[in-house]
């Protein structure tokens, strides 16, 4: 959010020293991960579910996270007494609550957002979610006749399988519905229960959300997916008709984009309505950011080529340039992975700036407002994030990293090892304990320790 605001010429608060509110925080997985990443910031989260908040509080206490406040609260009861926030997050709320609650949410954002604050509001989007609504109608019709909660998923699965088979054939509408039903079958039960089978599911048009925000002194900044900002920075000939039809209204242009692309989900970023937003390519703004990405250099396929070729490991897509300065910068970014490098002084001209911006918009690198806090060089007494240690001690397989991502750790031995990394044990003591836990020779464990710690460090679990 901060990086996008920077690219649009907006002020933003430092993520390492800010106040964050998460509306509908559930069990706190997202909020606690940020709290562990930014210990000098303050985080507040609330949810209507008492059990979820109790779980979040227990996790925060066990991890020693004192910069988090977790409350049981209804959105309609939230007030300005919560204070002012630099970042507000409402993920999976806006399209799943009745209109009065949506109004209360937008009012809360308006009242508590700091002057340079940013609010994230996600929702299933129209018109792309129209087909998903048909699936919902069918499922609700199937389970409405007194089906027990424990049986709903089994009944829903049988229903989806039936229609996926019934819609076989080449008719375009039936084929589209079959693909949607098959995709729905792959969703986790919790997602299915929350969306298709929830009490309220009202996908929104981005223009309607922007209009609702405008009534409360807020304005649409962008979508949090970088790709949806491509037309703002690099207007294309192919989308010229859309811009002409929008007649200078950026929100209208975004809505027309959704009509053309049948967009299904939006991650809208709102800010204060304090004047026009500068939507143009200004590469000097990149100087305030850091870049992170996985790139490895390849040999050019053509002999004697003056091109520098890299593969973006996340996608495998090739990146090619004949600009030696740009190639050197991409090489530095790749060499630093999974850490980030400052772009201050690295953007030496428009060509370099536009190339880095295009890589960001294309999803091949990340732009950050600040570097990460994890270490790639674990010391003699390695220290893992307290949150990750807490999660591992509970047998959880999805551990929060210090990059605000999740890493899967499925084997008990690795999880036990992570619980030991509290900064008190030497490498020798760690080898002895793991040898006892695994019944392996101590010397063999000690010989593997450096590689194990290096791998953990590269997943951003270790603190300097």
C-alpha positions as CSV (number, residue, x, y, z in Angstrom):
1,X,0.0,0.0,0.0
2,X,2.8,2.4,0.9
3,X,4.8,1.6,-2.2
4,X,1.7,2.3,-4.5
5,X,1.0,5.5,-2.6
6,X,4.6,6.6,-3.2
7,X,4.3,5.8,-7.0
8,X,1.2,8.0,-7.1
9,X,3.0,10.8,-5.3
10,X,1.1,10.4,-2.0
11,X,2.5,10.8,1.5
12,X,2.4,7.6,3.5
13,X,3.4,6.5,7.0
14,X,6.5,4.5,7.7
15,X,5.4,0.8,8.2
16,X,7.9,0.4,11.0
17,X,6.4,3.2,13.0
18,X,2.7,3.5,12.3
19,X,-0.8,2.6,13.7
20,X,-2.8,-0.1,11.9
21,X,-6.4,-1.2,12.3
22,X,-7.8,-4.4,11.0
23,X,-11.5,-4.7,10.8
24,X,-12.7,-8.3,11.0
25,X,-9.3,-9.6,12.0
26,X,-10.5,-13.1,12.8
27,X,-7.9,-15.2,14.6
28,X,-5.3,-12.4,14.1
29,X,-3.1,-14.3,11.6
30,X,-2.6,-11.3,9.4
31,X,-2.4,-8.7,12.1
32,X,0.0,-10.7,14.4
33,X,2.3,-11.3,11.4
34,X,2.6,-7.6,10.8
35,X,3.0,-6.9,14.5
36,X,6.0,-9.3,14.6
37,X,7.5,-7.7,11.6
38,X,7.1,-4.1,12.9
39,X,7.6,-4.1,16.7
40,X,7.7,-0.3,16.9
41,X,4.2,0.0,15.3
42,X,0.9,-0.3,17.1
43,X,-1.8,-2.7,15.8
44,X,-5.5,-2.9,16.7
45,X,-7.9,-5.6,15.5
46,X,-11.5,-6.4,16.2
47,X,-13.9,-9.1,15.2
48,X,-17.4,-10.1,16.2
49,X,-16.3,-13.7,16.8
50,X,-15.3,-14.1,20.5
51,X,-13.6,-17.5,19.9
52,X,-11.4,-16.1,17.1
53,X,-10.4,-13.1,19.3
54,X,-9.6,-15.4,22.2
55,X,-7.3,-17.5,20.0
56,X,-5.6,-14.3,18.7
57,X,-5.0,-13.0,22.2
58,X,-3.6,-16.3,23.3
59,X,-1.2,-16.4,20.3
60,X,-0.1,-12.7,21.0
61,X,0.5,-13.5,24.6
62,X,2.5,-16.6,23.9
63,X,4.6,-14.8,21.3
64,X,5.2,-11.8,23.6
65,X,3.6,-9.4,21.1
66,X,2.8,-6.3,23.3
67,X,2.1,-4.0,20.4
68,X,-1.3,-5.6,19.6
69,X,-4.7,-4.8,21.0
70,X,-7.5,-7.3,20.1
71,X,-11.2,-6.5,20.7
72,X,-14.5,-8.2,20.4
73,X,-16.6,-5.6,18.7
74,X,-19.3,-5.0,16.1
75,X,-18.4,-2.6,13.2
76,X,-21.5,-0.6,14.1
77,X,-20.2,-0.1,17.6
78,X,-16.7,1.0,16.6
79,X,-16.0,4.7,17.3
80,X,-13.3,7.4,17.1
81,X,-12.2,6.3,20.6
82,X,-10.1,3.7,18.8
83,X,-7.8,6.5,17.7
84,X,-6.3,7.5,14.4
85,X,-4.7,5.0,12.0
86,X,-2.2,5.3,9.2
87,X,-3.4,2.0,7.6
88,X,-6.9,0.4,7.8
89,X,-7.5,-3.1,6.5
90,X,-10.9,-4.6,5.9
91,X,-10.4,-7.8,4.0
92,X,-13.3,-10.1,3.2
93,X,-15.9,-7.8,4.9
94,X,-17.5,-5.2,2.6
95,X,-19.3,-7.7,0.3
96,X,-20.3,-10.1,3.1
97,X,-22.3,-7.7,5.3
98,X,-25.6,-5.9,5.0
99,X,-25.8,-2.4,3.7
100,X,-26.1,-0.7,7.1
101,X,-22.8,-2.5,8.2
102,X,-21.1,-1.4,4.9
103,X,-22.2,2.1,5.7
104,X,-20.8,1.8,9.3
105,X,-17.5,0.5,7.9
106,X,-17.0,3.4,5.5
107,X,-18.0,5.8,8.3
108,X,-15.4,4.2,10.6
109,X,-12.7,4.6,7.9
110,X,-13.6,8.2,7.4
111,X,-13.5,9.1,11.1
112,X,-10.3,7.2,12.0
113,X,-8.1,7.5,8.9
114,X,-5.0,9.7,9.3
115,X,-4.6,12.6,6.9
116,X,-2.0,10.7,4.9
117,X,-3.6,7.3,5.8
118,X,-4.5,4.5,3.4
119,X,-7.4,2.1,3.7
120,X,-7.6,-1.4,2.1
121,X,-11.1,-2.6,1.3
122,X,-11.4,-5.9,-0.6
123,X,-14.6,-7.4,-2.1
124,X,-15.8,-9.8,-4.8
125,X,-16.3,-7.6,-7.8
126,X,-19.0,-7.2,-10.5
127,X,-19.6,-8.2,-13.2
128,X,-17.1,-11.1,-13.0
129,X,-18.8,-12.5,-9.8
130,X,-22.2,-12.8,-11.6
131,X,-21.5,-16.5,-12.5
132,X,-20.4,-17.2,-8.9
133,X,-23.7,-15.8,-7.7
134,X,-25.5,-18.5,-9.9
135,X,-23.5,-21.2,-8.1
136,X,-24.5,-19.6,-4.8
137,X,-28.2,-19.6,-5.7
138,X,-28.0,-23.3,-6.6
139,X,-26.2,-24.2,-3.4
140,X,-28.5,-22.2,-1.1
141,X,-31.6,-23.8,-2.8
142,X,-30.1,-27.3,-2.1
143,X,-29.2,-26.8,1.6
144,X,-32.2,-24.6,2.6
145,X,-34.4,-27.5,3.7
146,X,-33.2,-28.0,7.2
147,X,-29.8,-29.5,6.4
148,X,-27.7,-29.8,9.6
149,X,-24.5,-27.6,9.7
150,X,-22.3,-30.7,9.9
151,X,-23.8,-32.1,6.7
152,X,-23.8,-28.9,4.7
153,X,-20.4,-29.4,3.1
154,X,-21.2,-33.0,2.1
155,X,-24.5,-31.9,0.6
156,X,-22.9,-29.0,-1.2
157,X,-20.2,-31.2,-2.6
158,X,-22.7,-33.7,-4.0
159,X,-24.7,-30.8,-5.5
160,X,-21.7,-29.3,-7.2
161,X,-20.6,-32.7,-8.6
162,X,-24.1,-33.3,-10.0
163,X,-24.3,-30.0,-11.8
164,X,-20.7,-30.2,-13.1
165,X,-21.7,-33.4,-14.8
166,X,-25.1,-32.1,-15.9
167,X,-23.5,-29.1,-17.7
168,X,-21.2,-31.3,-19.8
169,X,-21.3,-30.3,-23.5
170,X,-20.3,-27.6,-25.9
171,X,-23.0,-25.0,-25.2
172,X,-20.9,-21.9,-24.2
173,X,-23.1,-20.9,-21.2
174,X,-23.2,-24.4,-19.8
175,X,-19.5,-24.8,-20.4
176,X,-18.8,-21.6,-18.5
177,X,-21.0,-22.7,-15.6
178,X,-19.4,-26.1,-15.5
179,X,-15.9,-24.6,-15.3
180,X,-17.1,-22.3,-12.5
181,X,-18.6,-25.3,-10.6
182,X,-15.5,-27.3,-10.9
183,X,-13.4,-24.4,-9.7
184,X,-15.8,-24.0,-6.7
185,X,-15.3,-27.6,-5.8
186,X,-11.6,-26.9,-5.3
187,X,-12.1,-24.2,-2.8
188,X,-11.4,-24.9,0.9
189,X,-14.6,-25.6,2.9
190,X,-14.1,-22.4,5.0
191,X,-14.0,-20.3,1.9
192,X,-17.1,-22.0,0.5
193,X,-19.0,-21.5,3.7
194,X,-18.0,-17.9,3.9
195,X,-18.8,-16.9,0.3
196,X,-21.2,-19.2,-1.6
197,X,-23.0,-20.5,1.5
198,X,-22.8,-17.4,3.7
199,X,-25.9,-15.4,4.8
200,X,-24.9,-12.4,2.8
201,X,-22.8,-12.3,-0.4
202,X,-23.2,-9.1,-2.4
203,X,-20.3,-8.5,-4.9
204,X,-19.8,-4.8,-5.7
205,X,-19.0,-2.6,-8.6
206,X,-15.8,-0.7,-8.1
207,X,-17.6,2.5,-9.2
208,X,-20.2,2.0,-6.5
209,X,-17.5,1.5,-3.8
210,X,-15.7,4.6,-5.0
211,X,-19.0,6.6,-4.9
212,X,-19.7,5.3,-1.4
213,X,-16.3,6.4,-0.2
214,X,-16.7,9.8,-1.8
215,X,-19.8,10.4,0.4
216,X,-17.5,10.1,3.4
217,X,-14.7,12.3,2.2
218,X,-12.6,9.5,0.7
219,X,-11.4,8.8,-2.8
220,X,-10.2,5.9,-4.8
221,X,-6.5,5.7,-5.2
222,X,-5.8,2.3,-6.9
223,X,-6.1,-1.4,-6.6
224,X,-3.6,-3.1,-4.5
225,X,-2.7,-5.5,-7.3
226,X,0.1,-3.7,-9.2
227,X,-1.1,-5.0,-12.6
228,X,-4.2,-2.9,-12.3
229,X,-2.1,0.3,-12.2
230,X,-0.5,-0.5,-15.6
231,X,-2.8,1.8,-17.6
232,X,-2.2,4.6,-15.2
233,X,1.5,4.6,-15.7
234,X,1.8,3.3,-19.2
235,X,-1.4,4.0,-21.2
236,X,-1.7,1.5,-24.1
237,X,-3.2,1.9,-27.5
238,X,-5.4,-1.1,-26.9
239,X,-7.1,0.6,-23.9
240,X,-7.4,4.0,-25.6
241,X,-11.1,3.4,-26.3
242,X,-11.8,2.8,-22.6
243,X,-10.0,6.0,-21.6
244,X,-12.0,7.9,-24.3
245,X,-15.3,6.5,-23.1
246,X,-14.3,7.4,-19.5
247,X,-13.8,11.0,-20.5
248,X,-11.0,11.6,-18.0
249,X,-12.8,9.9,-15.1
250,X,-10.3,7.4,-13.7
251,X,-12.9,5.5,-11.6
252,X,-15.1,5.2,-14.7
253,X,-12.1,3.9,-16.6
254,X,-11.5,1.2,-13.9
255,X,-15.1,0.2,-14.1
256,X,-15.0,-0.1,-17.9
257,X,-11.9,-2.2,-17.4
258,X,-13.8,-4.5,-15.1
259,X,-16.6,-4.9,-17.7
260,X,-14.1,-5.8,-20.4
261,X,-12.0,-8.2,-18.3
262,X,-14.9,-9.5,-16.1
263,X,-12.9,-8.8,-13.0
264,X,-13.9,-11.0,-10.0
265,X,-12.1,-9.5,-7.1
266,X,-11.0,-6.0,-6.1
267,X,-8.5,-4.9,-3.5
268,X,-9.3,-1.2,-3.4
269,X,-7.1,1.3,-1.7
270,X,-8.7,4.5,-0.5
271,X,-7.2,7.8,0.8
272,X,-8.5,11.2,1.9
273,X,-10.2,13.3,-0.8
274,X,-7.7,16.2,-0.6
275,X,-7.3,16.9,-4.3
276,X,-6.6,15.3,-7.6
277,X,-4.3,12.2,-7.6
278,X,-1.2,12.4,-9.8
279,X,-1.6,9.4,-12.1
280,X,1.5,9.6,-14.3
281,X,4.8,8.0,-14.6
282,X,7.3,9.8,-12.5
283,X,10.3,7.5,-12.1
284,X,12.1,9.7,-9.5
285,X,9.5,8.4,-7.0
286,X,11.2,5.0,-7.2
287,X,14.2,6.5,-5.4
288,X,12.2,6.3,-2.2
289,X,11.6,2.6,-2.5
290,X,13.4,-0.8,-2.2
291,X,13.2,-3.6,-4.7
292,X,13.1,-7.4,-4.1
293,X,12.9,-10.2,-6.6
294,X,14.3,-13.5,-7.7
295,X,16.4,-13.2,-10.8
296,X,19.1,-15.5,-12.2
297,X,21.2,-14.6,-15.2
298,X,21.1,-16.9,-18.3
299,X,23.4,-17.2,-21.2
300,X,21.9,-15.5,-24.4
301,X,20.6,-18.1,-26.8
302,X,22.2,-16.3,-29.8
303,X,26.0,-16.3,-29.9
304,X,27.7,-12.9,-29.7
305,X,24.4,-11.3,-28.5
306,X,24.7,-8.1,-26.6
307,X,21.6,-8.9,-24.6
308,X,21.6,-9.6,-20.9
309,X,19.0,-12.3,-20.1
310,X,17.5,-13.1,-16.7
311,X,14.9,-15.6,-15.6
312,X,12.4,-14.4,-12.9
313,X,12.3,-17.4,-10.6
314,X,8.8,-16.8,-9.4
315,X,7.3,-17.1,-12.9
316,X,10.1,-18.4,-15.0
317,X,9.5,-15.5,-17.4
318,X,12.6,-14.2,-19.3
319,X,13.7,-10.6,-18.8
320,X,16.1,-9.3,-21.5
321,X,17.9,-6.0,-21.9
322,X,20.8,-4.6,-23.8
323,X,21.2,-1.8,-21.2
324,X,24.2,-2.8,-19.1
325,X,23.3,-0.5,-16.3
326,X,19.8,-2.0,-16.0
327,X,21.3,-5.5,-16.2
328,X,23.6,-4.7,-13.3
329,X,20.7,-3.4,-11.2
330,X,18.6,-6.5,-12.0
331,X,21.6,-8.7,-11.1
332,X,22.0,-6.8,-7.7
333,X,18.3,-7.4,-7.0
334,X,18.6,-11.1,-7.7
335,X,21.8,-11.5,-5.7
336,X,20.1,-9.9,-2.7
337,X,17.1,-12.1,-2.7
338,X,15.2,-12.7,-0.4
339,X,16.3,-9.3,1.0
340,X,15.7,-6.0,-0.8
341,X,18.0,-3.3,-2.1
342,X,17.5,0.4,-2.0
343,X,16.7,2.1,-5.3
344,X,18.1,5.4,-4.0
345,X,20.8,6.4,-6.6
346,X,20.1,3.3,-8.7
347,X,17.4,4.9,-10.9
348,X,19.9,6.8,-13.1
349,X,17.5,7.7,-15.9
350,X,14.0,7.3,-17.3
351,X,14.8,4.1,-19.2
352,X,16.0,2.4,-16.0
353,X,13.0,3.7,-14.0
354,X,10.4,2.6,-16.5
355,X,12.0,-0.8,-16.7
356,X,11.9,-1.4,-13.0
357,X,8.3,0.0,-12.8
358,X,7.2,-2.4,-15.6
359,X,8.8,-5.4,-13.8
360,X,6.8,-4.3,-10.7
361,X,3.5,-4.0,-12.6
362,X,4.2,-7.3,-14.3
363,X,4.6,-9.1,-11.0
364,X,8.2,-9.9,-11.5
365,X,9.6,-7.9,-8.5
366,X,8.2,-6.3,-5.4
367,X,8.6,-2.7,-4.4
368,X,8.8,-1.9,-0.6
369,X,8.9,1.3,1.3
370,X,11.4,-0.2,3.8
371,X,13.8,-3.2,3.9
372,X,12.9,-6.4,5.7
373,X,14.1,-7.0,9.2
374,X,15.2,-10.6,9.0
375,X,18.8,-11.9,8.8
376,X,20.5,-14.1,6.3
377,X,23.5,-14.7,8.5
378,X,22.4,-16.6,11.7
379,X,24.8,-16.3,14.5
380,X,26.2,-18.7,17.1
381,X,22.9,-18.5,19.1
382,X,20.2,-18.4,16.3
383,X,17.0,-16.6,17.0
384,X,13.7,-17.2,15.2
385,X,10.7,-15.0,15.3
386,X,8.7,-15.4,18.5
387,X,5.5,-15.7,16.5
388,X,6.9,-18.5,14.3
389,X,8.2,-20.3,17.4
390,X,4.7,-20.1,19.0
391,X,3.0,-21.4,15.9
392,X,5.5,-24.2,15.5
393,X,5.1,-25.2,19.2
394,X,1.3,-25.6,18.6
395,X,1.9,-27.9,15.7
396,X,0.8,-25.4,13.1
397,X,2.3,-26.0,9.6
398,X,1.8,-22.4,8.2
399,X,4.3,-20.2,9.9
400,X,4.4,-16.4,9.6
401,X,7.7,-15.0,8.3
402,X,9.4,-11.7,8.8
403,X,8.5,-10.7,5.3
404,X,4.8,-10.9,6.2
405,X,4.4,-14.1,4.2
406,X,3.7,-17.7,5.1
407,X,6.0,-20.7,4.8
408,X,4.8,-24.3,5.1
409,X,6.7,-26.4,7.6
410,X,5.1,-29.8,7.5
411,X,7.6,-32.1,9.2
412,X,7.6,-32.3,13.1
413,X,11.4,-32.3,13.3
414,X,11.7,-28.9,11.6
415,X,9.0,-27.4,13.7
416,X,10.6,-28.7,16.9
417,X,13.9,-27.2,15.7
418,X,12.3,-23.8,15.2
419,X,10.9,-23.9,18.7
420,X,14.5,-24.2,20.0
421,X,15.7,-21.0,18.3
422,X,15.0,-18.6,21.2
423,X,18.5,-17.1,21.1
424,X,19.7,-19.0,24.2
425,X,21.1,-22.2,22.7
426,X,24.4,-22.4,20.9
427,X,24.8,-24.3,17.7
428,X,26.4,-27.2,19.6
429,X,23.5,-27.3,22.1
430,X,21.0,-27.2,19.2
431,X,22.8,-30.2,17.6
432,X,22.7,-32.1,20.9
433,X,19.0,-31.5,21.4
434,X,18.0,-32.4,17.8
435,X,20.1,-35.5,18.0
436,X,18.1,-36.5,21.1
437,X,14.8,-35.6,19.4
438,X,15.5,-37.5,16.2
439,X,17.7,-40.3,17.6
440,X,20.4,-39.4,15.1
441,X,24.1,-39.2,15.8
442,X,25.1,-35.7,17.2
443,X,27.9,-35.4,14.7
444,X,25.6,-36.0,11.8
445,X,23.1,-33.4,13.0
446,X,25.9,-30.9,13.6
447,X,27.2,-31.4,10.1
448,X,23.8,-30.5,8.7
449,X,23.2,-27.5,11.0
450,X,24.7,-24.8,8.8
451,X,22.6,-25.8,5.8
452,X,19.4,-26.0,7.9
453,X,19.9,-22.6,9.4
454,X,20.7,-21.1,6.0
455,X,17.5,-22.5,4.5
456,X,15.5,-21.1,7.5
457,X,17.2,-17.7,7.1
458,X,16.2,-17.6,3.4
459,X,12.6,-18.1,4.4
460,X,12.8,-15.0,6.6
461,X,12.2,-16.7,9.9
462,X,15.4,-15.6,11.7
463,X,16.2,-12.3,13.4
464,X,19.6,-10.8,13.6
